[in-house]
Amino acid sequence: QRCFEGHWDRVVLYDGVRGWSSRWCGPQAAPRLQLCDLLIGKLPGEMNLLQKYYLLDNNEEVTISRLASPRTILRPHNGGTNARLNLDLSLNGGARTSFRVGGYPRRISADSASFSAGTPGQSLELLVYDACQDREVVHEGDSPFFFLQVGIMHPSLVSDLIERRARADL
């Protein structure tokens, strides 16, 4: 169980096995999320037709998570592979939500105008990290915290697969 305390929900918009969710991203979705329009066909593995080379079913994945208030803790966990990068983006603040990635404290906040790629404890708009890093999330805000996670195939793996495919090595 990933949730140690409180309540955590997530909606999977894309995964490598099922593709894009018809409920949220399909032509008949009501309401259709604009986020889907921004991302469909843009994930590195998906746009290069590399889905059959995904190392895990969720090698590329797009989710929206909700951490309930007043306190939710996701215990340390990781993606089990270094073939994926995670990009986490706050959708509604995050001032009282902290992340610990690879042993370093991190914050993401939609209220922040700054972006820092790695200063421990600095407020971030976008948190980017290798999925093999352990991650823990603690939310102590007065209202639910929502964040978008886009997991993409590691760019070096995409490049390698494209080169190998061009040489007919796959």
C-alpha positions as CSV (number, residue, x, y, z in Angstrom):
1,Q,0.0,0.0,0.0
2,R,1.6,3.3,-1.2
3,C,-0.6,5.6,1.0
4,F,0.7,5.4,4.6
5,E,-1.8,7.9,6.0
6,G,-4.8,9.8,4.6
7,H,-6.2,9.3,1.1
8,W,-4.7,9.3,-2.3
9,D,-6.5,9.0,-5.7
10,R,-5.2,9.1,-9.2
11,V,-6.6,9.1,-12.7
12,V,-4.5,7.5,-15.4
13,L,-4.8,9.4,-18.6
14,Y,-2.2,7.3,-20.5
15,D,-0.3,4.2,-20.0
16,G,1.8,2.1,-22.3
17,V,-0.6,-0.9,-22.5
18,R,-4.0,0.8,-22.8
19,G,-2.9,4.0,-24.5
20,W,-4.9,7.2,-23.9
21,S,-8.0,6.9,-21.8
22,S,-11.2,7.1,-23.9
23,R,-13.1,8.4,-20.8
24,W,-10.9,11.5,-20.4
25,C,-9.1,11.9,-23.7
26,G,-11.2,10.2,-26.3
27,P,-13.3,11.9,-29.0
28,Q,-16.5,11.2,-27.0
29,A,-15.1,12.2,-23.6
30,A,-17.3,14.7,-21.8
31,P,-15.7,16.8,-20.6
32,R,-12.6,16.1,-22.7
33,L,-9.5,17.3,-20.8
34,Q,-7.5,20.0,-22.7
35,L,-4.5,18.5,-21.1
36,C,-5.0,15.4,-23.4
37,D,-4.9,17.6,-26.5
38,L,-1.6,19.1,-25.3
39,L,0.1,15.7,-24.7
40,I,-1.4,13.2,-27.2
41,G,1.4,12.3,-29.6
42,K,4.0,14.2,-27.6
43,L,5.5,11.6,-25.3
44,P,8.9,10.7,-26.6
45,G,8.3,6.9,-26.9
46,E,4.8,7.3,-28.2
47,M,5.6,9.9,-30.8
48,N,8.4,7.7,-32.2
49,L,6.2,4.6,-32.1
50,L,8.4,2.9,-29.5
51,Q,5.6,1.5,-27.3
52,K,6.5,-2.1,-28.0
53,Y,9.9,-1.4,-26.6
54,Y,8.6,-0.1,-23.2
55,L,10.4,-1.9,-20.5
56,L,7.4,-1.6,-18.2
57,D,3.7,-1.2,-18.8
58,N,4.0,2.3,-17.4
59,N,7.3,3.2,-19.0
60,E,5.4,6.3,-20.3
61,E,2.4,7.4,-18.2
62,V,0.3,10.5,-17.6
63,T,-1.7,10.7,-14.3
64,I,-3.4,13.3,-12.2
65,S,-3.1,12.6,-8.4
66,R,-5.2,14.0,-5.6
67,L,-3.9,14.0,-2.0
68,A,-6.7,14.6,0.5
69,S,-6.5,17.0,3.4
70,P,-5.7,17.5,6.1
71,R,-2.8,15.0,6.0
72,T,-1.8,12.5,3.4
73,I,1.5,10.7,3.3
74,L,2.7,8.6,0.4
75,R,5.4,6.3,1.7
76,P,8.8,6.1,-0.1
77,H,8.4,4.4,-3.5
78,N,10.0,4.4,-6.9
79,G,9.3,3.5,-10.5
80,G,11.6,0.5,-10.5
81,T,13.6,1.6,-13.5
82,N,16.0,4.3,-14.7
83,A,14.5,4.1,-18.2
84,R,11.8,6.7,-17.2
85,L,11.9,10.3,-16.2
86,N,9.1,11.8,-14.1
87,L,7.9,15.3,-14.5
88,D,5.6,16.5,-11.6
89,L,3.6,19.7,-11.9
90,S,1.4,21.2,-9.2
91,L,-2.1,21.9,-10.4
92,N,-3.3,23.9,-7.4
93,G,-0.7,25.4,-5.2
94,G,1.2,23.0,-3.0
95,A,2.6,25.4,-0.4
96,R,2.0,22.8,2.4
97,T,3.1,19.8,0.3
98,S,6.6,18.4,0.3
99,F,8.4,15.9,-1.8
100,R,11.5,14.0,-0.8
101,V,13.3,12.6,-3.9
102,G,16.5,10.7,-3.7
103,G,16.9,11.8,-0.1
104,Y,16.6,15.5,-0.9
105,P,13.7,17.7,0.1
106,R,11.8,19.3,-2.8
107,R,8.8,21.5,-3.2
108,I,6.5,22.1,-6.2
109,S,4.3,25.1,-6.2
110,A,2.0,26.6,-8.8
111,D,2.3,29.9,-6.9
112,S,6.0,30.1,-7.5
113,A,7.5,32.2,-10.3
114,S,10.9,30.6,-9.9
115,F,12.3,27.4,-11.4
116,S,15.3,25.6,-10.0
117,A,16.6,22.3,-11.3
118,G,18.1,21.1,-8.1
119,T,18.5,23.4,-5.1
120,P,17.4,21.3,-2.1
121,G,14.3,22.8,-0.4
122,Q,13.8,25.4,-3.1
123,S,10.3,26.0,-4.4
124,L,9.8,24.5,-7.8
125,E,7.1,24.7,-10.5
126,L,8.2,21.5,-12.2
127,L,10.0,18.7,-10.5
128,V,12.0,16.4,-12.8
129,Y,13.7,13.3,-11.6
130,D,14.7,9.8,-12.6
131,A,12.0,7.3,-11.8
132,C,14.4,5.0,-10.0
133,Q,14.8,7.6,-7.3
134,D,12.9,6.9,-4.1
135,R,10.1,9.5,-3.6
136,E,7.9,10.4,-0.6
137,V,5.1,12.9,-0.6
138,V,3.6,14.6,2.5
139,H,0.6,16.9,2.1
140,E,-0.6,18.9,5.1
141,G,-2.7,21.6,3.5
142,D,-6.2,22.6,4.3
143,S,-7.6,21.5,0.9
144,P,-6.8,18.6,-1.5
145,F,-3.6,18.9,-3.5
146,F,-3.6,17.9,-7.2
147,F,-0.6,17.3,-9.3
148,L,0.1,16.1,-12.8
149,Q,2.8,13.4,-13.3
150,V,4.1,12.8,-16.8
151,G,6.4,9.8,-17.0
152,I,8.4,9.7,-20.2
153,M,10.8,7.2,-21.7
154,H,14.3,8.3,-20.9
155,P,15.6,10.5,-23.8
156,S,18.9,8.5,-24.1
157,L,16.8,5.3,-24.4
158,V,14.6,6.9,-27.1
159,S,17.7,8.0,-29.0
160,D,19.3,4.5,-28.8
161,L,16.1,2.8,-30.0
162,I,15.7,5.2,-32.9
163,E,19.3,4.6,-34.0
164,R,19.0,0.8,-33.6
165,R,15.7,0.8,-35.6
166,A,17.4,2.8,-38.4
167,R,20.2,0.2,-38.6
168,A,17.6,-2.6,-38.4
169,D,19.1,-3.8,-35.2
170,L,15.8,-4.2,-33.4
